[in-house]
Amino acid sequence: MKINISMIKKAFGIVIVLMATIGCQDMERPELGDYPVDENPPGGPLKFYVPFEDNTTDPLRFAVDNIRAKFPSDNPLAQTQGINGKGVQGGPAKKFIAYSSANDFASTAGSFTVSFWAKHNIPTQTEFVFALTSDNWAKASMFVMAEGTPAKPILKLYVDEQPTTGGSDKWFEWLDAKMVPGIFDNQWHHYAFVYDGKISKMVLYRDNVPLEPLSQWTGHGNVKFNTAKVGSLRIGGSGNPEEGWMNSWTGALDQFRLYSSALTATEVGALYTGNE
């Protein structure tokens, strides 16, 4: 029998190509339609997120924002044990983690959620968890501050839109009959300040328990920051540390998040139960 060498070569070549094709396939790839969904797709509501998770001794890398890879310009704070891996420990006077901005949070936050974990012992002064800097009296368009005593703690979130004409600011306050117990018990607690612009309502979830402030921003609607006035973001500090009462945070912080949406109770619950 006469063997056709040319045909054998062609057949052998086809086998090699098929084997190479099969070998290059990702056999773990999910079927079409089964790809995992990104929890925060590009342009999603989570605008700024610092998990304090990176296994590094570099203080800037340790505090990098995970949404746009925004590195802080300064981080003088120490690492500590967090609620989920590592966290950051406040303490030094007039010190904080500084970022050039909170990405596009201010321009998109008609509704918003500020979420973080905090741990604080007995206070001796008024202290600031974070601030979005500005040029107003507080040198901040938004901040969260805590003061008082373990028996009578006071927690406040301040918003100043700074419109081009007139004025529109609001103090959301949790004190007296609306106070939040256990702020200064030296234990980790989750805080989620949720403002829904559609119904002009603020709710603070502390360890997944909803707590309303002394008063609401009745009829206000969406927040409209004057973005020309909003400057940098400071975690663990105030807008004006030179002002005697605007002290930096001396407790610990972890999992700092800014959303341009009002998270649902279910979404807040997932952050709490997941230590996120």
Contacts in CASP RR format, 6 or more apart in sequence:
PFRMAT RR
TARGET T0000
AUTHOR 0000-0000-0000
METHOD contacts of the structure
MODEL  1
MKINISMIKKAFGIVIVLMATIGCQDMERPELGDYPVDENPPGGPLKFYV
PFEDNTTDPLRFAVDNIRAKFPSDNPLAQTQGINGKGVQGGPAKKFIAYS
SANDFASTAGSFTVSFWAKHNIPTQTEFVFALTSDNWAKASMFVMAEGTP
AKPILKLYVDEQPTTGGSDKWFEWLDAKMVPGIFDNQWHHYAFVYDGKIS
KMVLYRDNVPLEPLSQWTGHGNVKFNTAKVGSLRIGGSGNPEEGWMNSWT
GALDQFRLYSSALTATEVGALYTGNE
30 36 0 8 1.000
39 46 0 8 1.000
40 46 0 8 1.000
40 67 0 8 1.000
44 260 0 8 1.000
45 259 0 8 1.000
45 260 0 8 1.000
45 261 0 8 1.000
46 67 0 8 1.000
46 257 0 8 1.000
46 258 0 8 1.000
46 259 0 8 1.000
47 67 0 8 1.000
47 102 0 8 1.000
47 103 0 8 1.000
47 104 0 8 1.000
47 105 0 8 1.000
47 108 0 8 1.000
47 109 0 8 1.000
47 258 0 8 1.000
47 259 0 8 1.000
47 260 0 8 1.000
48 65 0 8 1.000
48 67 0 8 1.000
48 70 0 8 1.000
48 102 0 8 1.000
48 103 0 8 1.000
48 105 0 8 1.000
48 233 0 8 1.000
48 256 0 8 1.000
48 257 0 8 1.000
48 258 0 8 1.000
49 65 0 8 1.000
49 66 0 8 1.000
49 67 0 8 1.000
49 256 0 8 1.000
49 257 0 8 1.000
49 258 0 8 1.000
50 63 0 8 1.000
50 64 0 8 1.000
50 65 0 8 1.000
50 66 0 8 1.000
50 97 0 8 1.000
50 235 0 8 1.000
50 255 0 8 1.000
50 256 0 8 1.000
50 257 0 8 1.000
51 66 0 8 1.000
51 84 0 8 1.000
51 254 0 8 1.000
51 255 0 8 1.000
52 62 0 8 1.000
52 63 0 8 1.000
52 79 0 8 1.000
52 82 0 8 1.000
52 85 0 8 1.000
52 86 0 8 1.000
52 87 0 8 1.000
52 88 0 8 1.000
52 253 0 8 1.000
52 254 0 8 1.000
52 255 0 8 1.000
52 256 0 8 1.000
53 84 0 8 1.000
53 85 0 8 1.000
53 86 0 8 1.000
54 61 0 8 1.000
54 62 0 8 1.000
54 64 0 8 1.000
56 62 0 8 1.000
59 75 0 8 1.000
59 76 0 8 1.000
59 77 0 8 1.000
60 71 0 8 1.000
60 72 0 8 1.000
60 75 0 8 1.000
61 71 0 8 1.000
62 75 0 8 1.000
62 79 0 8 1.000
62 86 0 8 1.000
62 88 0 8 1.000
63 71 0 8 1.000
63 72 0 8 1.000
63 75 0 8 1.000
63 77 0 8 1.000
63 88 0 8 1.000
63 97 0 8 1.000
63 235 0 8 1.000
64 70 0 8 1.000
64 71 0 8 1.000
64 72 0 8 1.000
65 71 0 8 1.000
65 99 0 8 1.000
65 103 0 8 1.000
67 103 0 8 1.000
68 103 0 8 1.000
70 99 0 8 1.000
70 100 0 8 1.000
70 101 0 8 1.000
70 103 0 8 1.000
72 97 0 8 1.000
72 98 0 8 1.000
72 99 0 8 1.000
73 98 0 8 1.000
73 99 0 8 1.000
73 100 0 8 1.000
74 97 0 8 1.000
74 98 0 8 1.000
75 88 0 8 1.000
75 97 0 8 1.000
75 98 0 8 1.000
76 92 0 8 1.000
76 95 0 8 1.000
76 96 0 8 1.000
76 97 0 8 1.000
77 88 0 8 1.000
77 89 0 8 1.000
77 90 0 8 1.000
77 91 0 8 1.000
77 92 0 8 1.000
77 95 0 8 1.000
77 96 0 8 1.000
77 97 0 8 1.000
77 236 0 8 1.000
78 88 0 8 1.000
78 89 0 8 1.000
78 90 0 8 1.000
79 86 0 8 1.000
79 87 0 8 1.000
79 88 0 8 1.000
79 89 0 8 1.000
80 86 0 8 1.000
80 87 0 8 1.000
80 88 0 8 1.000
80 89 0 8 1.000
80 252 0 8 1.000
81 87 0 8 1.000
82 117 0 8 1.000
82 119 0 8 1.000
82 188 0 8 1.000
82 252 0 8 1.000
82 254 0 8 1.000
83 117 0 8 1.000
83 119 0 8 1.000
83 188 0 8 1.000
83 190 0 8 1.000
83 254 0 8 1.000
83 255 0 8 1.000
83 275 0 8 1.000
84 117 0 8 1.000
84 254 0 8 1.000
84 255 0 8 1.000
84 274 0 8 1.000
84 275 0 8 1.000
84 276 0 8 1.000
85 254 0 8 1.000
86 254 0 8 1.000
87 252 0 8 1.000
87 253 0 8 1.000
87 254 0 8 1.000
88 97 0 8 1.000
88 235 0 8 1.000
88 252 0 8 1.000
88 253 0 8 1.000
88 254 0 8 1.000
89 251 0 8 1.000
89 252 0 8 1.000
90 236 0 8 1.000
90 248 0 8 1.000
90 249 0 8 1.000
90 250 0 8 1.000
90 251 0 8 1.000
90 252 0 8 1.000
90 253 0 8 1.000
91 248 0 8 1.000
91 249 0 8 1.000
91 250 0 8 1.000
91 251 0 8 1.000
92 248 0 8 1.000
93 241 0 8 1.000
93 247 0 8 1.000
93 248 0 8 1.000
94 241 0 8 1.000
94 242 0 8 1.000
94 248 0 8 1.000
95 237 0 8 1.000
95 248 0 8 1.000
96 234 0 8 1.000
96 235 0 8 1.000
96 236 0 8 1.000
96 237 0 8 1.000
96 238 0 8 1.000
96 241 0 8 1.000
96 248 0 8 1.000
96 249 0 8 1.000
97 234 0 8 1.000
97 235 0 8 1.000
97 236 0 8 1.000
98 232 0 8 1.000
98 233 0 8 1.000
98 234 0 8 1.000
99 232 0 8 1.000
99 233 0 8 1.000
99 234 0 8 1.000
99 235 0 8 1.000
100 232 0 8 1.000
100 233 0 8 1.000
101 230 0 8 1.000
101 231 0 8 1.000
101 232 0 8 1.000
101 233 0 8 1.000
102 132 0 8 1.000
102 233 0 8 1.000
102 258 0 8 1.000
104 260 0 8 1.000
105 112 0 8 1.000
105 132 0 8 1.000
105 258 0 8 1.000
105 260 0 8 1.000
106 132 0 8 1.000
106 141 0 8 1.000
106 225 0 8 1.000
106 227 0 8 1.000
106 230 0 8 1.000
107 225 0 8 1.000
107 227 0 8 1.000
108 260 0 8 1.000
109 223 0 8 1.000
109 225 0 8 1.000
109 258 0 8 1.000
109 259 0 8 1.000
109 260 0 8 1.000
110 197 0 8 1.000
110 222 0 8 1.000
110 223 0 8 1.000
110 224 0 8 1.000
110 260 0 8 1.000
111 195 0 8 1.000
111 196 0 8 1.000
111 197 0 8 1.000
111 198 0 8 1.000
111 222 0 8 1.000
111 223 0 8 1.000
111 260 0 8 1.000
111 261 0 8 1.000
111 262 0 8 1.000
112 193 0 8 1.000
112 194 0 8 1.000
112 195 0 8 1.000
112 223 0 8 1.000
112 258 0 8 1.000
112 259 0 8 1.000
112 260 0 8 1.000
112 261 0 8 1.000
112 262 0 8 1.000
113 192 0 8 1.000
113 193 0 8 1.000
113 194 0 8 1.000
113 195 0 8 1.000
113 257 0 8 1.000
113 258 0 8 1.000
113 259 0 8 1.000
113 261 0 8 1.000
113 262 0 8 1.000
113 263 0 8 1.000
113 268 0 8 1.000
114 130 0 8 1.000
114 142 0 8 1.000
114 144 0 8 1.000
114 157 0 8 1.000
114 191 0 8 1.000
114 192 0 8 1.000
114 193 0 8 1.000
114 257 0 8 1.000
114 258 0 8 1.000
114 259 0 8 1.000
115 190 0 8 1.000
115 191 0 8 1.000
115 192 0 8 1.000
115 193 0 8 1.000
115 255 0 8 1.000
115 256 0 8 1.000
115 257 0 8 1.000
115 258 0 8 1.000
115 259 0 8 1.000
115 263 0 8 1.000
115 268 0 8 1.000
115 271 0 8 1.000
116 129 0 8 1.000
116 130 0 8 1.000
116 190 0 8 1.000
116 191 0 8 1.000
116 253 0 8 1.000
116 254 0 8 1.000
116 255 0 8 1.000
116 256 0 8 1.000
116 257 0 8 1.000
117 188 0 8 1.000
117 189 0 8 1.000
117 190 0 8 1.000
117 191 0 8 1.000
117 253 0 8 1.000
117 254 0 8 1.000
117 255 0 8 1.000
117 275 0 8 1.000
118 129 0 8 1.000
118 188 0 8 1.000
118 189 0 8 1.000
118 191 0 8 1.000
118 251 0 8 1.000
118 252 0 8 1.000
118 253 0 8 1.000
118 254 0 8 1.000
119 186 0 8 1.000
119 187 0 8 1.000
119 188 0 8 1.000
119 189 0 8 1.000
119 251 0 8 1.000
119 252 0 8 1.000
119 253 0 8 1.000
120 127 0 8 1.000
120 146 0 8 1.000
120 183 0 8 1.000
120 184 0 8 1.000
120 186 0 8 1.000
120 249 0 8 1.000
120 250 0 8 1.000
120 251 0 8 1.000
120 252 0 8 1.000
121 184 0 8 1.000
121 186 0 8 1.000
121 251 0 8 1.000
122 149 0 8 1.000
122 150 0 8 1.000
122 184 0 8 1.000
122 186 0 8 1.000
123 146 0 8 1.000
123 147 0 8 1.000
123 148 0 8 1.000
123 149 0 8 1.000
123 184 0 8 1.000
123 250 0 8 1.000
125 147 0 8 1.000
125 245 0 8 1.000
125 247 0 8 1.000
126 145 0 8 1.000
126 146 0 8 1.000
126 147 0 8 1.000
126 148 0 8 1.000
126 245 0 8 1.000
126 246 0 8 1.000
126 247 0 8 1.000
127 145 0 8 1.000
127 146 0 8 1.000
127 147 0 8 1.000
127 237 0 8 1.000
127 247 0 8 1.000
127 248 0 8 1.000
127 249 0 8 1.000
127 250 0 8 1.000
127 251 0 8 1.000
128 143 0 8 1.000
128 144 0 8 1.000
128 145 0 8 1.000
128 234 0 8 1.000
128 236 0 8 1.000
128 237 0 8 1.000
128 238 0 8 1.000
128 239 0 8 1.000
128 246 0 8 1.000
128 247 0 8 1.000
128 248 0 8 1.000
128 249 0 8 1.000
129 143 0 8 1.000
129 144 0 8 1.000
129 145 0 8 1.000
129 146 0 8 1.000
129 235 0 8 1.000
129 236 0 8 1.000
129 237 0 8 1.000
129 249 0 8 1.000
129 253 0 8 1.000
130 143 0 8 1.000
130 144 0 8 1.000
130 233 0 8 1.000
130 234 0 8 1.000
130 235 0 8 1.000
130 236 0 8 1.000
130 237 0 8 1.000
130 256 0 8 1.000
131 139 0 8 1.000
131 140 0 8 1.000
131 142 0 8 1.000
131 143 0 8 1.000
131 233 0 8 1.000
131 234 0 8 1.000
131 237 0 8 1.000
131 238 0 8 1.000
131 239 0 8 1.000
132 140 0 8 1.000
132 141 0 8 1.000
132 142 0 8 1.000
132 143 0 8 1.000
132 230 0 8 1.000
132 231 0 8 1.000
132 232 0 8 1.000
132 233 0 8 1.000
133 139 0 8 1.000
133 140 0 8 1.000
133 141 0 8 1.000
133 230 0 8 1.000
133 231 0 8 1.000
133 232 0 8 1.000
133 233 0 8 1.000
133 234 0 8 1.000
133 239 0 8 1.000
134 140 0 8 1.000
134 141 0 8 1.000
134 160 0 8 1.000
134 162 0 8 1.000
134 229 0 8 1.000
134 230 0 8 1.000
134 231 0 8 1.000
134 239 0 8 1.000
135 229 0 8 1.000
136 160 0 8 1.000
136 162 0 8 1.000
136 229 0 8 1.000
138 158 0 8 1.000
138 160 0 8 1.000
138 238 0 8 1.000
138 239 0 8 1.000
138 240 0 8 1.000
138 246 0 8 1.000
139 238 0 8 1.000
139 239 0 8 1.000
139 240 0 8 1.000
139 243 0 8 1.000
140 158 0 8 1.000
140 160 0 8 1.000
140 238 0 8 1.000
140 239 0 8 1.000
140 240 0 8 1.000
141 159 0 8 1.000
141 160 0 8 1.000
141 161 0 8 1.000
141 162 0 8 1.000
141 225 0 8 1.000
141 226 0 8 1.000
141 229 0 8 1.000
141 230 0 8 1.000
141 231 0 8 1.000
142 157 0 8 1.000
142 158 0 8 1.000
142 159 0 8 1.000
142 160 0 8 1.000
143 157 0 8 1.000
143 158 0 8 1.000
143 238 0 8 1.000
143 239 0 8 1.000
144 155 0 8 1.000
144 156 0 8 1.000
144 157 0 8 1.000
144 158 0 8 1.000
144 191 0 8 1.000
144 193 0 8 1.000
145 155 0 8 1.000
145 156 0 8 1.000
145 158 0 8 1.000
145 238 0 8 1.000
146 153 0 8 1.000
146 154 0 8 1.000
146 155 0 8 1.000
146 156 0 8 1.000
146 183 0 8 1.000
146 184 0 8 1.000
147 153 0 8 1.000
147 154 0 8 1.000
148 154 0 8 1.000
148 184 0 8 1.000
149 184 0 8 1.000
150 182 0 8 1.000
150 183 0 8 1.000
150 184 0 8 1.000
150 185 0 8 1.000
152 175 0 8 1.000
152 176 0 8 1.000
152 179 0 8 1.000
153 175 0 8 1.000
153 179 0 8 1.000
153 180 0 8 1.000
153 181 0 8 1.000
153 182 0 8 1.000
153 183 0 8 1.000
153 184 0 8 1.000
154 173 0 8 1.000
154 174 0 8 1.000
154 175 0 8 1.000
154 179 0 8 1.000
155 173 0 8 1.000
155 174 0 8 1.000
155 175 0 8 1.000
155 179 0 8 1.000
155 180 0 8 1.000
155 183 0 8 1.000
155 204 0 8 1.000
156 171 0 8 1.000
156 172 0 8 1.000
156 173 0 8 1.000
156 174 0 8 1.000
156 175 0 8 1.000
157 171 0 8 1.000
157 172 0 8 1.000
157 193 0 8 1.000
157 202 0 8 1.000
157 204 0 8 1.000
158 169 0 8 1.000
158 170 0 8 1.000
158 171 0 8 1.000
158 172 0 8 1.000
159 169 0 8 1.000
159 170 0 8 1.000
159 172 0 8 1.000
159 195 0 8 1.000
159 223 0 8 1.000
160 168 0 8 1.000
160 169 0 8 1.000
161 167 0 8 1.000
161 168 0 8 1.000
161 169 0 8 1.000
161 223 0 8 1.000
161 224 0 8 1.000
161 225 0 8 1.000
161 226 0 8 1.000
162 168 0 8 1.000
162 169 0 8 1.000
162 225 0 8 1.000
162 226 0 8 1.000
162 229 0 8 1.000
163 224 0 8 1.000
163 226 0 8 1.000
164 226 0 8 1.000
168 220 0 8 1.000
170 217 0 8 1.000
170 220 0 8 1.000
172 193 0 8 1.000
172 195 0 8 1.000
172 202 0 8 1.000
172 204 0 8 1.000
172 213 0 8 1.000
172 215 0 8 1.000
172 217 0 8 1.000
173 213 0 8 1.000
173 214 0 8 1.000
173 215 0 8 1.000
174 180 0 8 1.000
174 204 0 8 1.000
174 211 0 8 1.000
174 213 0 8 1.000
174 214 0 8 1.000
175 214 0 8 1.000
176 214 0 8 1.000
178 211 0 8 1.000
178 212 0 8 1.000
178 213 0 8 1.000
178 214 0 8 1.000
180 204 0 8 1.000
180 206 0 8 1.000
180 211 0 8 1.000
182 189 0 8 1.000
183 189 0 8 1.000
188 252 0 8 1.000
188 254 0 8 1.000
189 206 0 8 1.000
189 207 0 8 1.000
190 205 0 8 1.000
190 206 0 8 1.000
190 207 0 8 1.000
190 208 0 8 1.000
190 271 0 8 1.000
190 272 0 8 1.000
191 204 0 8 1.000
191 205 0 8 1.000
191 206 0 8 1.000
192 204 0 8 1.000
192 205 0 8 1.000
192 263 0 8 1.000
192 268 0 8 1.000
192 271 0 8 1.000
192 272 0 8 1.000
193 202 0 8 1.000
193 204 0 8 1.000
194 202 0 8 1.000
194 203 0 8 1.000
194 204 0 8 1.000
194 205 0 8 1.000
194 262 0 8 1.000
194 263 0 8 1.000
194 268 0 8 1.000
195 201 0 8 1.000
195 202 0 8 1.000
195 217 0 8 1.000
195 223 0 8 1.000
195 262 0 8 1.000
196 202 0 8 1.000
196 203 0 8 1.000
196 262 0 8 1.000
197 220 0 8 1.000
197 221 0 8 1.000
197 222 0 8 1.000
197 223 0 8 1.000
197 262 0 8 1.000
198 221 0 8 1.000
198 222 0 8 1.000
198 262 0 8 1.000
200 216 0 8 1.000
200 217 0 8 1.000
200 218 0 8 1.000
200 219 0 8 1.000
200 220 0 8 1.000
200 221 0 8 1.000
201 216 0 8 1.000
201 217 0 8 1.000
202 212 0 8 1.000
202 213 0 8 1.000
202 216 0 8 1.000
202 217 0 8 1.000
203 210 0 8 1.000
203 211 0 8 1.000
203 212 0 8 1.000
204 210 0 8 1.000
204 211 0 8 1.000
204 212 0 8 1.000
204 213 0 8 1.000
205 211 0 8 1.000
205 265 0 8 1.000
205 268 0 8 1.000
205 269 0 8 1.000
205 272 0 8 1.000
207 272 0 8 1.000
208 268 0 8 1.000
208 269 0 8 1.000
208 272 0 8 1.000
208 273 0 8 1.000
210 265 0 8 1.000
235 253 0 8 1.000
235 256 0 8 1.000
236 248 0 8 1.000
236 249 0 8 1.000
236 253 0 8 1.000
237 246 0 8 1.000
237 247 0 8 1.000
237 248 0 8 1.000
237 249 0 8 1.000
238 246 0 8 1.000
238 247 0 8 1.000
238 248 0 8 1.000
239 246 0 8 1.000
240 246 0 8 1.000
241 247 0 8 1.000
241 248 0 8 1.000
255 271 0 8 1.000
255 275 0 8 1.000
255 276 0 8 1.000
257 271 0 8 1.000
263 271 0 8 1.000
270 276 0 8 1.000
END
